[in-house]
């Protein structure tokens, strides 16, 4: 059981890295760095298409990471 959960955890870790690297980058100019990013706060738009899909995939993989981590800790302590 321990080895199965560990293998699943490692697979999820690799998939998280791939999902984060596949997300489109958001260009930040020098003005937003000086102003503290106020335009990002007030100009927030809802993600669409591929960006929204990748955000959901990243969230699901993050939840799976924590579930497998807790399960691995439980199995290793018992």
Secondary structure, 3 states (H helix, E strand, C coil): CHHHHHHHHHHHHHHHHHHHHHCCCCCCCHHHHHHCCHHHHHCCCCCCCHHHHHHHHHHHHHHHHHHHHHHHHHHHHC
